[in-house]
Structure formats: C-alpha cells, structure tokens
C-alpha cells in the first residue's frame, strides 16, 4: 500500500520565494509533534506500533491570504519486526524516519468560507529517497465553512504514481462540558475515486485502496488545553472500515477482516510570530 503526496520541492521553493518577497510581511512559524498509538493515514494502518510525527512550518501573508510551507515526518520508535507488526520502513531499525513530506499551500478566507490550495511531496527516505517506487506527488484543495457543524470538504489528486482522486468530507461540533473544558466530536468519511487497484494488469499505476468508493468512516473525540506557549490536543478515533485496505491493523491475516479499529494520540503545538520582512 502506498501513500499519496502534497507538494513538490520546486513548488515549495517557489512559494517560499514569493512569501519572503512581500514587504513588511509578518512571518509566523510553528512546530507540532504528534504522538500516536499507530500511524493511520486516510484509514490505512501504516505502522502498528506507536509513532512520533514532527511538523515544522513557516507562514507569510500574501495579499488577503497567506502562503505556508513546511515539512512533516513519521518516526517509528523501535524495531517493528515482530510476526504481526506493520512497518512503513521495514521495521528493522529504530528510531527510524520512515517518511518525510514537504508541502506548500495558499489559503484565503471569503466571508464564512476558507479555501486552501496546495501540493505535497511524499518521500520515503530509507533508500535516501532516490530510487523508491513509492515516492509520489499530490495536489489538493480544501473548502471549509464557519457555520453550524463546521463542514469541510477536501479533494486530493495524485499526479505521479496513482493518478486518481481521494475525497474527504467532515463535520465537527464542540460541546462545552464545563467552563474550563470543551469536547469536540467529529465525523469524517473518505472516498476513493481512481485510487483503487487498476484493472489493467499491464498498468504501472499504483494504488492506495482495493476498490473505488467509500473507504472508511472516522468518529473522533478531542479536546485541547494550553500551558504557556504550548498547546496540547489529545484525540481518540473509532474507525469503521469499508475498503479492504483499511481493515488490517496488524499483519495477522486473521485481523484482515476487522470492520473497526481504534487509535489515539496527542499533538503538542507551538506557534509564534517572527520579525517583519523588510
């Protein structure tokens, strides 16, 4: 199973050059570190043991919107070489950087709607990213609304290895449990449209899923709190699997028909403003 991509290095470089050329633009920088029970991406279990996922980004206002570029990684903490382990990097070393994604996007708000357009490049560095057949590129768009249930719709297109669409729709609702504690409940559905296994045996295109159609439904509960300049966002996910590729959560064939799975974790974030560009 292969993972998609968001941006190309050339695009990221171009976005950065445009960003820093803006006079008197306030540069914002941020960093995240996610700690999760396993690496689950679009319903697919890519690592069956805990992982750390660091992210670093820089954002600069451009006109009425902003350009953001960043880099994200997945680190498997130990050896994932057990009989039933799933490992993105082969599982023979730990800690192991099994994936690096560089990305760039432009976002703007129009009334209650926010539009984001971007691209990502997925690199699998265990072979230094030079020969991997899995490395690929993806472009995407997201449209969100600041209305009831905060609906958001996303479309991703793999332009390199898969050449197919993946769509997501999600809603969430925040409940004020107490004056100092709120809980956000979310629901997300994924849909493959061209990312299933190609029927042509001569095709060199890869796939993310077995079939086209509904891939999974993710029901989540999350909250957040701050401590100084840091924010903490624990989350719990209950996933209902539809596509055969989303059903395994370890390498035991007896688990391949699992209709549900649970995963959880927490993201620690920091964001700050930089100096004005002259």
N, C-alpha and C positions, 0 to 999 in steps of 0.2 A: 504494500500500500504506500502511496506517495503523498506527500503534502504539497499544497499549492504555494504561490508566491505573490508578493505585493508590489515590488518596485525594482527597478534596475539601478545599478550603481551610477550609470551615466545620468539617469533621471534625478537620482538623489543629489549628485554633484551639481546639476543644473539648478535644482530647486534651492540649494544652499547658496549658490552664487547670486541668484535673484534676490534671495532673502537678505543677505548681508549688504546688498547694494541699496537697500531702502534707507534714505536719510532719516536720522533721528528715530529709528525703529527700536522699540523696546524688545530686547531679546529675552525670552523665557527659556529656562532649562528645567528638566525634570528627570527623575530616576525612579524606577519601580523595581521591586523584587518580589516575584510571586513564589510561594512555597505550596506545592500541591501534592496530594496523595498519589497522583499519577498524571501523566501527560495525556490529556484528552483534547483533541483538536477536531472541531466540526463533527463530534460524535465518535471519532475514531480514537481508539486507545493506542498511543504510540509508545508509551512506556508504562509498565505495570507497577512500578515502584515509585517512591517519592522523587520529585524533581524540584530544582530551583530555576526560575525563569527571569533573568535580569533584563531590564529595558532602560535605554538612555535616549533622550530626545531633546531637540532644540526647536523652538518655535519663534517665528518673526512675523509681525503684522505686515500684510501687503494689501494696500488699499483698504477696503472694508472687511477683508478676510485675513487669513493667516496661512503661512506655509510652515509645515512641521516635517522635520527629517529625524530619523532615529535608527537605532539598532537594537535588536532583540535576540536573546539566546535561550536555548534549553540545555540544562546541565543535569545529567544523570549522576546521582551522588555516589553510587557504588557499583560493584560488578553486578550485571544483570544477566548472569549466565546459568541460572537455575533452569530446571526442566520446563517449568511453566512460565518463565519470565518473558515479557515482551520488551525489547530494547530497540530504540531507533538507531543506536550506534554500534550494534553488535554485542554489547554487554560485556566485553572483555576487560574494560578498564573503568576506573572510577576515582575521582570525579571525571566526567567526560563531557565536553562540549559537543553535543550531537547535532546541533542545528544553530545556524546564525541567519537571521532575516534582517536585511536593511530595507528601509521603507521611506517613502515620502508622500505627502498629501497636501492638498489645498482645501480649506474649509471656509464656508461663509454662511451667515445667517440671514434669512429673508423672512421678517416677521416672526412667526412661530415655527418656521421650518429651518432646519440646518442641513446644508448639502456639503458632502465631502467627496472629493475625487482623488484617487491616489494609485499607487503601484507598490509592489513588494517583490523582492528577490529572495528566494529560499536557497540557502547554501548548506550543504551537509559536509562539514569540514574534516571528517575522519580520513578522507583522502585529499585533504587540503583544498577541497572544492574544485579541483582541476579536472577530474575525469568522471565525477559522479553522474550517473544517468538520471538521478533523482532531482538534481538542481533544476529549478524552473522559475518562471516569471508570471506574475498575475497583476491585472489591473482591476480596480474596484470602484464602486460608488455606493454611498450611503445617504439615506434621506430620513431624517428624524423630525418629530413634531413635538413641541412643548404643549401638549394638550392632554386630555384625560388618557391615562394608561401609557403615556409617552411612547407611542408606537414608533418603531424604527424598521426600515427595510434596507437590505443590503444585497448587492449583486456583485459577484466576482467572476472574472473570466481568465482562465489560464491560457496564455498566448503561446506557450512553448511546448511542454510535454504532453498536455492533456487536451487543450483546445476545446474546452467545454465550460458551461456556466454552473455556478453554485449560487443559490439564493437563500437568504435568511430573513425571517420576519420575527419580531419580538415585541413584547409589551411588558411593562412592569408597573407596580403600584406600591407606594410607600405607606406604611401604617405606623402611626405614632403610638407606640406601645406605652411609653411614659414620657414625661417632659424631657428626659435626657436620653431616651433610647427609641430609635425607629428601626423598623424592619422592612426591607424591600423584597417583595415577591415578584418573580419574573417567570415568563414562559417564552420559549424560543422554539421555532420549527425550522428545519433545514430541508432543502430540496435540491436534488441533483438534476441538471438538465444538460446532459452531454458529458458527464464525468463518470459514467458507468463503464463497464468493460466493453470495448469495441467489438462488434460482431464480426468484423473483418479480420481473419487470422493473419492477414498479411500486413495489417496496420502496425506502425511503430509507435502509435499513441499509447500513453499510459492511462491509468485510471485511479480515482480516489475511492470509488464505490463499486459495488457489484452491478447495480442497476440504476436507471434514472427514476425519479420520483421522490417521495418522502424518505429522508434518511434517518431522522431521529427527532424527538421532542425532548427538550431540556426544561425541567421545572427547577427553579432555584430560589433560595432564600439567602439574603445577605444583609449586612449592616456595615457601619463604618464609625470610627471614632478617631480622635486626634490626640497626639501627645507632643507638644512643642511643634516643631516644623514637620513632623511625620504624621501620616495618616495610615490607618490600618483598616483593611476591608476583608473580614472573613466571609466565606461563602460556602454554601452546601448545594450540591447538584444531585437531582434524581433524574436519570435519563431513561427515556423509553425508546428502544431501538426498533427501527423498521428495516433498514438496509442490512444485508448480511455482513457487510464490512464493519458496521458499528456494533455488532453484537459481542464479539470476543472482548474480554477484559483481562485475560491471560492466555498463555499458549496451550492450555489444556483443551484438547478437542471437545471434551465434554461440556466446556463452557461456551462453545461457539454458538449455541442456540439461545443464549441468555437474552431475554426480552427486555431486561432492565439492568442498570448498573448505577452505582453511587460513587461519586468522587467529591473531594472537598479541598479547601486550602485557604490561604490568606495572602493578600497583596499589601505590601508596605510601600508607600509612595512618599516622595519628596518633590516639591516644586518651588522654584524661586525665580526672581527676576534678575536679569543681568544688567549690564550697563548699556546706555544708549549708543547705538552705532552712529558714528559721525560721518 
